Amino acid sequence: MDASDLADALNTGCDCRSLDPTRLRQQLEAEPALLGLAARIEHSRPHLFSATAVFMAPATLQAMADVIAAVEAVVALPSYQAQALARAPAIAARDPGPKGVFMGFDFHLGPPGHPGSPGDGSPQLIEINTNAGGAMLNRALARAQQACCAQIVPHLQPTAALDTLDRGWLDSFLNEWALQGRDGRPQRVAIVDEAPDAQYLHPEFLLFGHLFRSAGIDAVICDPAALVFTDGRLRHGGTPIDLVYNRLTDFYLQAPALAPLRAAYEAGAVVLTPHPHAHALFADKRDLAVLGDPQHLAALGAPQPLIGRLVAGVPRTVEVGPGNAETLWAERRALFFKPAAGFGSRATYRGDKLTRRVWADIVGGGYVAQRIARPSARRISVDGQPSDLKLDIRAYAYGGQIQLVAARLYRGQTTNFRTPGGGFAPVFLTREGGPVDGLV
């Protein structure tokens, strides 16, 4: 049995639980200040972590890497950048140098035998995010797994060297610092989001704080309203901030409360990562309409091999407007509608669920229509009963290189953390070999 067939067999036929809660607690509570974090997550976020793992063939991971590399190559074209920046706010035109940490490339793999499935080597890139959450949590989760049976042991190969991930992620931040022309290392980092204590992924902010402190870098988690820009420095509590790890979803820093951060960024007084320039080039949903269109890519001067790779790996995406509204309405059952500036599945709609009232808002509201790429499935066990959940795959990348791959398991229209048995799940790579007893 090849590795792709084996991954499908494990995902659809093995509902064993591999998460070791004790190991997970040890991973999450790496310093005294984090004691009790695992219990708080279990109480307030019961569906953050799934108790099972997801399996993938190495060839599928390579296909994802090839799509990501093709995206990076096209985004580097001056013709592409000029077009993307022309439709973005003026703040995006400034290129401060950094690449942007924790780029997230979200894929659907499709069920076996379906176009876009692992069987035909074309995972489908459905979304790109410039401040993708969950990487630190997924590192802890991947290190907290145990084999459910002897047969599974050869297929528990992680998608990254887990013991060196922290070092690699810290190096990404330090590289951002250097790319903006800074010497040495930042002395103080701010992890910034609106009302950070209330954010669903706040536990990850705490883990990032530990990452920086363990490297001798002071770290603070704060709301942007707590920042001031004075005497040429961004400050929190009177102390200068050198680098901001940006978790905001106001991607162009437009809200009044972000004025100090915006001023510091525009003055080059702080290293901000990720930043508005990267969002305009990668994460505006209209970018996908270019990346999946062979004629558009050719007009931009993209080489044919890149065009072929992207057309095979990016579902057809078009901007919605009055000119194509009638056609898209007729085709809506095969389409997914997303706001161009959206995030986190907010205000997204499957076409077969649309009403005429919502459709009127979509036509006039800056949406894109994307051909539905069906997700694959993972069988789990909830209260002793088998259940099949949808899954998507998130590749965390920096500079076009995948750093870690994780899955999100869910039931419903889009990914969520409300499904019993669902949530983040680690991804392991299968090896070619014989059948797994009891599955095939």
C-alpha positions in Angstrom: 0.0 0.0 0.0 1.4 3.4 -0.9 1.7 6.2 1.6 -1.3 8.2 0.2 -3.7 5.2 0.4 -2.4 4.4 3.9 -3.0 8.0 5.0 -6.6 7.7 3.7 -7.1 4.4 5.4 -5.9 5.7 8.8 -7.9 8.9 8.6 -11.1 7.1 7.7 -10.7 3.9 9.6 -8.8 4.5 12.8 -10.6 6.4 15.5 -8.0 5.8 18.3 -7.1 8.6 20.7 -3.4 9.5 20.7 -3.3 12.6 22.9 -1.6 12.1 26.3 -3.1 14.8 28.6 -0.2 14.6 31.0 2.3 15.2 28.3 0.2 18.1 27.0 0.1 19.7 30.4 3.9 19.4 30.6 4.3 21.1 27.2 1.9 23.9 28.0 3.2 24.6 31.5 6.9 25.1 30.7 7.5 27.7 33.4 6.0 28.4 36.8 4.1 31.4 35.4 2.2 29.0 33.2 1.1 26.6 35.9 -2.6 25.8 35.6 -2.8 26.8 31.9 -3.8 23.3 30.8 -6.7 23.2 33.3 -7.9 26.7 32.2 -7.9 25.6 28.6 -9.9 22.5 29.3 -12.4 24.5 31.3 -12.8 27.5 29.0 -11.9 26.1 25.6 -12.9 22.4 25.7 -12.8 22.0 21.9 -9.4 23.6 21.3 -7.5 20.3 21.0 -8.7 17.1 19.4 -7.6 13.9 21.0 -6.7 12.3 17.7 -4.1 12.8 15.0 -4.3 13.3 11.2 -2.2 11.4 8.7 -0.8 12.7 5.4 1.5 11.2 2.7 4.9 12.8 2.2 3.9 13.4 -1.4 1.0 15.5 -0.3 3.2 17.6 1.9 5.6 18.1 -1.0 2.7 19.2 -3.2 1.7 21.8 -0.6 5.3 23.0 -0.4 5.4 23.3 -4.2 2.2 25.4 -4.2 3.6 27.7 -1.5 6.9 28.1 -3.4 4.9 29.0 -6.5 2.9 31.6 -4.6 6.1 33.2 -3.3 7.6 33.3 -6.8 4.6 35.0 -8.3 4.3 37.5 -5.4 7.9 38.5 -6.0 7.1 39.7 -9.5 7.1 43.5 -9.7 4.0 43.3 -12.0 2.0 41.3 -9.4 3.1 43.6 -6.6 2.1 46.8 -8.5 -1.4 45.4 -9.1 -1.9 44.1 -5.5 -0.7 47.3 -3.9 -2.8 49.5 -6.2 -6.0 48.3 -4.7 -4.7 48.4 -1.0 -4.6 51.3 1.4 -1.6 53.6 1.1 0.0 52.2 4.2 0.6 48.9 2.4 2.8 50.5 -0.2 5.7 50.8 2.4 7.9 47.7 2.4 9.8 47.8 5.7 11.9 44.8 4.9 10.6 41.9 7.1 8.8 39.0 5.4 6.2 38.4 8.1 6.2 35.6 10.6 3.7 32.8 10.8 2.2 33.0 7.3 -0.6 30.5 7.2 -1.5 28.5 4.0 -4.8 26.6 4.5 -5.5 23.6 2.3 -8.3 21.2 1.6 -7.2 17.7 0.6 -10.5 16.4 -0.7 -11.9 12.9 -0.2 -10.1 9.9 -1.8 -10.8 9.8 -5.5 -12.1 13.3 -5.7 -10.4 16.0 -7.8 -8.1 17.9 -5.4 -7.6 14.8 -3.3 -4.2 13.4 -2.2 -4.7 10.7 -4.8 -4.1 13.0 -7.7 -1.5 15.1 -6.0 -3.3 18.4 -5.9 -4.1 19.7 -2.4 -6.2 22.9 -2.8 -5.1 26.2 -1.3 -8.3 27.8 -0.1 -6.8 30.7 1.9 -3.7 32.6 2.9 -3.3 34.4 6.3 -0.6 36.7 7.4 -1.1 36.3 11.2 -2.1 32.6 11.3 -2.7 31.5 14.9 -2.1 28.2 16.6 1.5 27.4 15.7 2.8 27.4 19.3 -0.3 25.4 20.5 0.2 22.9 17.8 3.9 22.4 18.7 2.8 21.5 22.2 0.0 19.2 20.9 2.4 17.4 18.5 4.8 16.7 21.3 2.0 15.3 23.5 1.1 12.3 21.4 1.5 8.6 22.1 1.1 5.6 19.8 -2.3 4.0 20.1 -0.9 0.7 18.9 2.3 -0.9 17.7 1.2 -0.8 14.0 0.9 3.0 14.0 4.5 3.7 15.3 6.2 3.8 11.8 3.6 6.4 10.7 4.1 8.9 13.5 6.7 11.0 11.7 6.0 14.7 12.4 6.1 17.4 9.8 8.9 19.2 11.6 11.8 18.6 13.9 9.8 19.3 17.1 12.8 19.7 19.4 14.2 22.6 17.3 10.9 24.4 16.4 11.2 27.0 19.2 14.7 27.9 18.1 13.6 28.2 14.5 10.6 30.4 15.4 12.8 32.6 17.5 15.2 32.9 14.7 12.4 34.0 12.4 11.7 37.0 14.7 15.4 37.8 14.9 15.6 37.6 11.1 12.7 40.1 10.9 14.7 42.4 13.2 17.8 42.2 10.9 15.8 42.6 7.7 14.7 46.0 9.0 18.3 47.0 9.4 18.6 46.5 13.1 21.8 45.4 14.9 22.0 43.0 17.8 18.7 41.7 19.2 15.4 43.4 20.3 15.3 44.0 24.1 11.5 44.1 24.5 8.7 42.6 22.4 5.0 43.4 22.5 2.5 40.7 21.5 -0.4 42.9 20.4 -4.1 42.2 19.9 -7.4 43.8 20.8 -8.5 42.8 24.3 -5.8 40.0 24.4 -7.1 38.4 27.5 -10.5 37.8 25.8 -9.0 36.3 22.6 -9.7 32.6 22.1 -6.0 31.9 21.4 -4.8 33.9 24.4 -3.1 30.8 25.8 -0.8 31.0 22.7 0.2 34.5 23.6 1.4 33.2 27.0 3.5 30.6 25.2 5.1 33.2 23.0 5.9 35.3 26.0 7.7 32.2 27.4 9.6 31.8 24.1 10.9 35.3 24.2 11.7 35.3 27.9 13.6 32.0 27.6 15.9 33.8 25.1 16.5 36.7 27.4 14.0 39.0 25.6 11.4 40.8 27.7 7.9 40.4 26.5 4.5 42.0 27.2 1.0 41.1 26.0 -1.1 44.1 25.5 -4.0 45.9 23.8 -2.9 48.4 21.2 -4.6 51.1 23.2 -2.0 50.7 25.9 0.8 51.8 23.5 2.0 55.3 23.0 4.4 56.8 20.5 6.5 59.6 22.0 10.1 60.9 21.5 10.5 58.7 18.5 9.8 55.4 20.3 6.8 53.1 20.7 6.3 52.6 24.4 4.2 50.5 26.8 4.1 51.6 30.4 6.9 54.0 29.7 9.3 51.3 28.5 10.4 51.3 24.8 9.1 48.5 22.6 11.5 47.3 19.9 9.4 44.7 18.0 5.7 44.0 17.8 4.4 40.6 17.1 1.2 41.6 15.4 -1.9 39.5 16.0 -4.4 42.2 15.1 -7.1 41.7 12.5 -7.2 45.3 11.5 -4.6 44.5 8.9 -4.0 48.1 7.7 -4.0 49.7 11.2 -7.0 51.9 10.5 -8.8 52.0 13.9 -8.2 55.2 16.0 -6.9 53.1 18.9 -4.1 51.9 16.6 -2.8 55.4 15.9 0.3 55.1 18.0 1.3 51.8 16.5 0.6 53.1 13.0 2.7 56.2 13.6 5.6 54.1 14.9 5.3 51.7 12.0 5.2 54.5 9.4 8.2 56.2 11.0 10.2 53.0 11.0 10.5 53.3 14.8 9.4 49.7 15.5 9.7 46.4 13.8 6.2 45.1 13.1 5.6 41.6 12.0 3.4 40.7 10.1 2.7 44.1 8.5 0.3 45.7 6.1 2.6 45.3 3.0 2.6 41.5 3.5 -1.1 41.3 4.0 -1.8 43.2 0.7 0.5 40.9 -1.3 -0.6 37.6 0.2 -3.8 37.6 2.3 -6.3 39.9 0.5 -8.8 37.3 -0.9 -8.6 39.0 -4.3 -5.0 37.8 -4.5 -6.4 34.2 -4.9 -8.4 35.4 -8.0 -5.0 36.2 -9.6 -3.1 33.2 -8.3 -5.6 30.7 -9.8 -6.2 32.5 -13.2 -3.8 31.2 -15.9 -4.5 34.2 -18.3 -3.9 36.7 -15.5 -0.7 35.0 -14.4 0.6 34.9 -18.0 -0.1 38.6 -18.4 1.9 39.3 -15.3 4.9 37.4 -16.8 4.7 34.3 -14.6 6.6 31.3 -16.1 4.4 28.5 -17.4 5.6 25.9 -14.9 4.5 28.2 -12.0 1.2 28.8 -13.8 0.5 25.1 -14.1 1.3 24.5 -10.5 -1.0 27.3 -9.2 -3.9 26.5 -11.5 -3.8 22.9 -10.2 -3.5 24.0 -6.6 -5.7 27.1 -6.3 -9.5 26.7 -6.7 -10.9 29.1 -9.3 -11.7 32.4 -7.5 -13.3 35.5 -9.0 -14.3 38.9 -7.6 -18.1 39.3 -7.2 -19.7 42.3 -8.8 -22.8 43.4 -10.8 -21.2 42.3 -14.0 -21.0 38.6 -13.1 -23.7 38.4 -10.4 -26.2 36.6 -12.5 -23.8 33.9 -13.6 -22.4 33.4 -10.1 -25.9 33.2 -8.6 -26.7 30.4 -11.1 -23.5 28.6 -10.2 -23.8 29.3 -6.4 -24.2 25.7 -5.3 -20.6 25.0 -6.4 -19.2 28.2 -4.9 -18.0 29.6 -1.5 -18.3 33.3 -0.9 -15.8 35.2 1.2 -15.2 38.9 2.0 -12.0 40.1 0.4 -10.8 41.6 3.6 -12.3 38.9 5.9 -10.7 36.5 8.4 -11.6 33.6 10.6 -14.5 32.5 8.4 -16.5 35.6 9.4 -19.3 36.5 7.0 -18.5 33.6 4.7 -21.2 31.6 3.0 -21.6 28.4 1.1 -23.6 29.1 -2.0 -26.2 26.5 -1.4 -27.1 28.2 1.9 -27.6 31.7 0.4 -30.8 33.8 0.6 -31.6 36.6 -1.8 -31.2 39.1 1.0 -27.6 38.0 1.8 -26.9 37.8 -1.9 -27.7 41.5 -2.4 -25.1 42.3 0.3 -22.5 40.0 -1.3 -22.9 41.6 -4.7 -22.3 45.1 -3.3 -19.9 44.2 -0.5 -16.4 43.4 -1.8 -16.7 39.5 -2.0 -14.9 36.8 -3.9 -16.5 33.6 -5.1 -14.3 30.5 -4.8 -15.0 27.1 -6.4 -15.7 24.7 -3.5 -12.8 22.4 -2.7 -14.2 19.6 -0.7 -12.4 18.9 2.6 -11.3 15.4 3.5 -12.5 13.6 6.7 -11.2 12.2 9.9 -13.0 9.5 11.9 -13.0 10.1 15.6 -14.6 8.6 18.6 -16.9 10.7 20.9 -18.3 9.1 24.0 -17.5 5.7 22.4 -19.4 6.5 19.2 -17.6 6.9 15.8 -18.1 10.2 14.1 -16.6 11.6 10.8 -15.4 15.2 11.0 -14.2 17.5 8.2 -10.6 18.7 8.3 -8.4 21.3 6.8 -4.7 21.6 6.8 -2.7 24.6 7.9 0.9 25.0 6.8 2.8 27.6 8.9 5.5 29.0 6.8 8.2 31.7 6.9 9.8 33.0 3.7 8.1 30.3 1.7 9.5 27.5 3.8 7.0 25.3 5.8 7.9 25.2 9.5 5.0 23.1 10.8 1.8 21.5 9.5 -1.3 21.1 11.6 -5.0 20.2 11.1 -8.3 21.6 12.3 -11.2 19.1 12.7 -14.8 20.4 12.6 -18.4 19.9 11.7 -20.3 22.5 9.9 -19.8 25.0 7.1 -16.4 26.3 8.1 -13.6 25.5 10.7 -14.6 26.2 14.2 -13.7 25.3 17.8 -17.2 24.3 18.8 -17.3 20.7 17.7 -17.1 17.9 20.3 -14.0 15.9 19.4 -12.7 18.6 17.1 -10.2 21.3 17.3 -6.5 21.4 16.5 -4.9 18.0 15.6 -1.2 17.2 14.9 -0.3 15.9 11.4 1.9 12.9 10.9 3.5 11.5 7.7 2.8 7.9 6.6 5.4 5.5 5.3 5.0 3.2 2.4 4.4 -0.4 3.4 1.9 -3.1 4.0 -1.6 -2.7 5.4 -2.4 -1.7 8.9 -4.2 -4.6 10.7 -7.9 -4.0 11.3 -8.1 -1.2 8.7 -7.3 -2.8 5.2 
